[in-house]
Amino acid sequence: GVLGVSVEDKSAEYDFYAFGELIDKGIVQVATGDEVGKLEYGTGDVPFIRTSDIANWRVSSDSKHKISAGTYEALRVKQDVRVNDILMVKDGGYLIGTCAMITELDTRIVYQSHIYKFRVMPNEIGLTPYYLLAALSCNYTSAQVEAKTCTLDIINSLGNRYRDILIPIPKDKTKLDSISSDVATAIEKDVESRRLVSRALTMAELLPVSTVA
């Protein structure tokens, strides 16, 4: 990938920041989710986002487990899910390191404790949520995640070792802006696609049953 080489090879082009440094400087905020318990499943229409619901930079709009509005309201302030937050799988086999970005279609969710939530704050190094999403998904970072994942009993976990992951940030700000712009466009197109699908399905449900093959 674009960022798929060693630090030594790329130090002229990139500044490398440990994730922990970005957090300690207040550039990135980190949080983890909550467990609601199996008894909550099927009690309402709010998606409960689990590790298997994260793929292709999005949270599944058709999450298998839905929970009650009451449980969502009880956790809403603590979870504080906002547009452009990034969710990253922290426990659970091959899915560790998989990321999604929260869009305006995804804010009414509860995410589980096996997921990190990262928020990019206003900063002077030019880091955007869109660039961070790309950086967390590139070969260079994926290899680090794989190396830092350890086995706790049966479940694999990244744990706090995500703080050691080096995030490459281009010294050339036009390159950073270009990557950010491409990712933003991809996310916007995906949102539009989801809206169109939702509209089509809503209209289809209005058709008389006899016309549905």
C-alpha positions as a Markdown table, in Angstrom:
| # | Residue | x | y | z |
|---|---|---|---|---|
| 1 | Gly | 0.0 | 0.0 | 0.0 |
| 2 | Val | 0.9 | 3.7 | 0.0 |
| 3 | Leu | 2.3 | 3.4 | 3.5 |
| 4 | Gly | 3.6 | -0.1 | 3.3 |
| 5 | Val | 7.4 | 0.2 | 3.9 |
| 6 | Ser | 9.7 | 0.4 | 6.9 |
| 7 | Val | 10.3 | 3.6 | 9.0 |
| 8 | Glu | 13.9 | 3.8 | 7.8 |
| 9 | Asp | 12.8 | 3.8 | 4.2 |
| 10 | Lys | 10.2 | 6.5 | 4.7 |
| 11 | Ser | 11.6 | 8.8 | 7.4 |
| 12 | Ala | 12.3 | 11.5 | 4.7 |
| 13 | Glu | 8.6 | 11.5 | 3.6 |
| 14 | Tyr | 6.8 | 10.8 | 6.8 |
| 15 | Asp | 6.8 | 11.8 | 10.5 |
| 16 | Phe | 6.0 | 8.8 | 12.6 |
| 17 | Tyr | 3.9 | 9.3 | 15.7 |
| 18 | Ala | 3.2 | 6.6 | 18.3 |
| 19 | Phe | -0.5 | 6.3 | 18.9 |
| 20 | Gly | 0.1 | 6.8 | 22.6 |
| 21 | Glu | 1.9 | 10.1 | 21.8 |
| 22 | Leu | -1.1 | 11.3 | 19.8 |
| 23 | Ile | -3.4 | 10.5 | 22.7 |
| 24 | Asp | -1.1 | 12.1 | 25.3 |
| 25 | Lys | -0.9 | 15.2 | 23.2 |
| 26 | Gly | -4.7 | 15.4 | 23.1 |
| 27 | Ile | -4.8 | 14.9 | 19.3 |
| 28 | Val | -6.7 | 11.7 | 19.5 |
| 29 | Gln | -9.2 | 10.7 | 22.2 |
| 30 | Val | -9.8 | 7.0 | 23.0 |
| 31 | Ala | -12.7 | 5.1 | 24.6 |
| 32 | Thr | -14.1 | 1.6 | 24.7 |
| 33 | Gly | -17.6 | 0.3 | 24.5 |
| 34 | Asp | -20.0 | -1.6 | 26.8 |
| 35 | Glu | -21.6 | -5.0 | 27.1 |
| 36 | Val | -25.4 | -5.2 | 27.4 |
| 37 | Gly | -25.9 | -8.9 | 27.9 |
| 38 | Lys | -27.7 | -11.4 | 25.7 |
| 39 | Leu | -31.1 | -10.8 | 27.4 |
| 40 | Glu | -31.0 | -7.4 | 25.6 |
| 41 | Tyr | -30.8 | -8.9 | 22.2 |
| 42 | Gly | -34.0 | -8.5 | 20.2 |
| 43 | Thr | -35.6 | -6.0 | 22.6 |
| 44 | Gly | -35.7 | -3.0 | 20.3 |
| 45 | Asp | -34.4 | -1.5 | 17.1 |
| 46 | Val | -31.1 | 0.1 | 18.1 |
| 47 | Pro | -28.1 | -1.7 | 16.5 |
| 48 | Phe | -25.7 | -3.3 | 19.0 |
| 49 | Ile | -22.4 | -3.1 | 17.2 |
| 50 | Arg | -20.1 | -6.1 | 17.7 |
| 51 | Thr | -16.7 | -6.9 | 16.2 |
| 52 | Ser | -18.4 | -8.9 | 13.4 |
| 53 | Asp | -20.4 | -5.8 | 12.4 |
| 54 | Ile | -17.3 | -3.8 | 11.3 |
| 55 | Ala | -16.0 | -4.2 | 7.8 |
| 56 | Asn | -15.1 | -2.1 | 4.8 |
| 57 | Trp | -14.8 | 1.1 | 6.8 |
| 58 | Arg | -18.4 | 0.9 | 7.9 |
| 59 | Val | -20.6 | -0.4 | 10.7 |
| 60 | Ser | -23.2 | -2.8 | 9.5 |
| 61 | Ser | -26.6 | -1.1 | 9.2 |
| 62 | Asp | -28.1 | -4.5 | 9.5 |
| 63 | Ser | -26.5 | -5.6 | 12.7 |
| 64 | Lys | -27.7 | -9.0 | 13.9 |
| 65 | His | -28.4 | -7.8 | 17.4 |
| 66 | Lys | -30.8 | -5.0 | 18.1 |
| 67 | Ile | -31.4 | -3.6 | 21.6 |
| 68 | Ser | -34.0 | -1.3 | 23.3 |
| 69 | Ala | -34.2 | 2.5 | 23.0 |
| 70 | Gly | -34.1 | 2.5 | 26.9 |
| 71 | Thr | -30.7 | 0.8 | 27.0 |
| 72 | Tyr | -29.4 | 3.1 | 24.3 |
| 73 | Glu | -30.5 | 6.2 | 26.2 |
| 74 | Ala | -28.9 | 4.8 | 29.4 |
| 75 | Leu | -25.6 | 4.5 | 27.6 |
| 76 | Arg | -25.8 | 7.3 | 25.1 |
| 77 | Val | -23.9 | 10.0 | 27.0 |
| 78 | Lys | -21.2 | 7.6 | 28.2 |
| 79 | Gln | -20.7 | 6.2 | 24.7 |
| 80 | Asp | -20.9 | 9.6 | 23.0 |
| 81 | Val | -20.8 | 8.3 | 19.4 |
| 82 | Arg | -20.4 | 11.1 | 16.9 |
| 83 | Val | -19.9 | 11.5 | 13.2 |
| 84 | Asn | -16.3 | 10.9 | 12.1 |
| 85 | Asp | -15.5 | 8.8 | 15.2 |
| 86 | Ile | -13.5 | 5.7 | 14.2 |
| 87 | Leu | -14.3 | 2.3 | 15.7 |
| 88 | Met | -11.5 | -0.3 | 15.7 |
| 89 | Val | -11.7 | -3.9 | 16.7 |
| 90 | Lys | -9.4 | -4.6 | 19.7 |
| 91 | Asp | -10.2 | -8.2 | 20.5 |
| 92 | Gly | -11.2 | -11.3 | 18.5 |
| 93 | Gly | -9.0 | -13.1 | 16.1 |
| 94 | Tyr | -8.5 | -12.1 | 12.5 |
| 95 | Leu | -10.8 | -9.0 | 12.9 |
| 96 | Ile | -8.4 | -7.2 | 15.2 |
| 97 | Gly | -7.5 | -3.8 | 13.7 |
| 98 | Thr | -10.5 | -3.7 | 11.4 |
| 99 | Cys | -11.9 | -0.1 | 11.3 |
| 100 | Ala | -15.1 | 1.7 | 10.5 |
| 101 | Met | -16.1 | 5.4 | 10.4 |
| 102 | Ile | -19.2 | 6.7 | 12.1 |
| 103 | Thr | -21.4 | 8.6 | 9.6 |
| 104 | Glu | -24.7 | 10.5 | 10.2 |
| 105 | Leu | -26.5 | 7.1 | 9.5 |
| 106 | Asp | -24.7 | 5.4 | 12.4 |
| 107 | Thr | -24.8 | 7.6 | 15.5 |
| 108 | Arg | -27.8 | 5.8 | 17.1 |
| 109 | Ile | -25.9 | 2.7 | 18.1 |
| 110 | Val | -24.3 | 1.0 | 21.1 |
| 111 | Tyr | -20.8 | -0.5 | 20.5 |
| 112 | Gln | -19.4 | -3.3 | 22.5 |
| 113 | Ser | -16.4 | -3.5 | 24.9 |
| 114 | His | -14.2 | -5.3 | 22.3 |
| 115 | Ile | -14.0 | -2.2 | 20.2 |
| 116 | Tyr | -12.0 | 1.0 | 20.6 |
| 117 | Lys | -13.5 | 4.4 | 19.6 |
| 118 | Phe | -11.0 | 7.0 | 18.4 |
| 119 | Arg | -11.8 | 10.7 | 17.9 |
| 120 | Val | -9.5 | 13.1 | 16.1 |
| 121 | Met | -9.4 | 16.5 | 17.9 |
| 122 | Pro | -8.4 | 19.8 | 16.3 |
| 123 | Asn | -4.6 | 19.7 | 16.0 |
| 124 | Glu | -1.6 | 21.4 | 14.4 |
| 125 | Ile | -0.1 | 18.3 | 12.7 |
| 126 | Gly | -2.8 | 18.2 | 10.0 |
| 127 | Leu | -4.3 | 14.8 | 11.2 |
| 128 | Thr | -7.8 | 14.3 | 10.1 |
| 129 | Pro | -10.2 | 11.4 | 10.9 |
| 130 | Tyr | -10.2 | 10.4 | 7.3 |
| 131 | Tyr | -6.4 | 10.2 | 7.1 |
| 132 | Leu | -6.3 | 8.3 | 10.4 |
| 133 | Leu | -8.8 | 5.8 | 9.0 |
| 134 | Ala | -6.6 | 5.3 | 6.0 |
| 135 | Ala | -3.4 | 5.1 | 8.1 |
| 136 | Leu | -5.0 | 2.5 | 10.5 |
| 137 | Ser | -6.0 | 0.4 | 7.5 |
| 138 | Cys | -2.7 | 0.4 | 5.5 |
| 139 | Asn | -0.3 | -2.5 | 5.3 |
| 140 | Tyr | 2.3 | -0.8 | 7.5 |
| 141 | Thr | -0.1 | -0.4 | 10.4 |
| 142 | Ser | -1.8 | -3.8 | 9.9 |
| 143 | Ala | 1.6 | -5.5 | 10.2 |
| 144 | Gln | 2.2 | -3.7 | 13.5 |
| 145 | Val | -1.2 | -4.7 | 14.8 |
| 146 | Glu | -0.6 | -8.3 | 13.9 |
| 147 | Ala | 2.8 | -8.2 | 15.6 |
| 148 | Lys | 1.4 | -6.7 | 18.8 |
| 149 | Thr | -1.7 | -8.9 | 19.1 |
| 150 | Cys | -1.2 | -11.5 | 21.9 |
| 151 | Thr | -3.4 | -14.4 | 22.9 |
| 152 | Leu | -5.2 | -14.0 | 26.2 |
| 153 | Asp | -6.4 | -17.5 | 27.0 |
| 154 | Ile | -8.4 | -18.2 | 23.8 |
| 155 | Ile | -9.3 | -14.7 | 22.6 |
| 156 | Asn | -6.8 | -12.6 | 20.8 |
| 157 | Ser | -6.4 | -9.1 | 22.0 |
| 158 | Leu | -4.5 | -5.9 | 21.0 |
| 159 | Gly | -5.0 | -4.5 | 24.5 |
| 160 | Asn | -3.1 | -1.3 | 25.3 |
| 161 | Arg | -0.4 | -2.2 | 22.9 |
| 162 | Tyr | -2.2 | -0.1 | 20.3 |
| 163 | Arg | -0.4 | 2.8 | 22.0 |
| 164 | Asp | 2.9 | 1.6 | 20.5 |
| 165 | Ile | 1.5 | 1.5 | 16.9 |
| 166 | Leu | 3.4 | 4.0 | 14.7 |
| 167 | Ile | 1.2 | 6.2 | 12.6 |
| 168 | Pro | 2.9 | 7.6 | 9.5 |
| 169 | Ile | 1.9 | 11.2 | 8.6 |
| 170 | Pro | 3.2 | 12.7 | 5.4 |
| 171 | Lys | 5.5 | 15.7 | 5.8 |
| 172 | Asp | 4.0 | 16.9 | 2.5 |
| 173 | Lys | 0.6 | 18.4 | 3.6 |
| 174 | Thr | -0.7 | 18.3 | 0.0 |
| 175 | Lys | -0.3 | 14.5 | 0.1 |
| 176 | Leu | -2.1 | 14.3 | 3.5 |
| 177 | Asp | -4.9 | 16.5 | 2.2 |
| 178 | Ser | -5.2 | 14.4 | -1.0 |
| 179 | Ile | -5.5 | 11.1 | 1.0 |
| 180 | Ser | -8.0 | 12.7 | 3.4 |
| 181 | Ser | -10.1 | 14.0 | 0.5 |
| 182 | Asp | -10.2 | 10.6 | -1.3 |
| 183 | Val | -11.3 | 8.9 | 1.9 |
| 184 | Ala | -13.9 | 11.5 | 2.7 |
| 185 | Thr | -15.3 | 11.1 | -0.9 |
| 186 | Ala | -15.4 | 7.3 | -0.5 |
| 187 | Ile | -17.3 | 7.7 | 2.8 |
| 188 | Glu | -19.7 | 10.2 | 1.4 |
| 189 | Lys | -20.5 | 8.0 | -1.6 |
| 190 | Asp | -21.1 | 5.0 | 0.6 |
| 191 | Val | -23.5 | 7.1 | 2.7 |
| 192 | Glu | -25.4 | 8.1 | -0.5 |
| 193 | Ser | -25.4 | 4.5 | -1.6 |
| 194 | Arg | -26.9 | 3.4 | 1.7 |
| 195 | Arg | -29.5 | 6.1 | 1.5 |
| 196 | Leu | -30.6 | 5.0 | -2.0 |
| 197 | Val | -30.8 | 1.3 | -0.9 |
| 198 | Ser | -32.8 | 2.3 | 2.1 |
| 199 | Arg | -35.2 | 4.4 | 0.0 |
| 200 | Ala | -35.6 | 1.6 | -2.6 |
| 201 | Leu | -36.4 | -1.0 | 0.1 |
| 202 | Thr | -38.9 | 1.4 | 1.7 |
| 203 | Met | -40.6 | 1.9 | -1.6 |
| 204 | Ala | -40.6 | -1.8 | -2.4 |
| 205 | Glu | -42.5 | -2.4 | 0.9 |
| 206 | Leu | -45.2 | -0.1 | -0.4 |
| 207 | Leu | -45.8 | -2.3 | -3.5 |
| 208 | Pro | -48.8 | -4.6 | -3.5 |
| 209 | Val | -47.7 | -8.1 | -2.5 |
| 210 | Ser | -49.0 | -9.6 | -5.8 |
| 211 | Thr | -46.4 | -7.6 | -7.8 |
| 212 | Val | -43.5 | -9.0 | -5.9 |
| 213 | Ala | -42.1 | -12.0 | -7.8 |
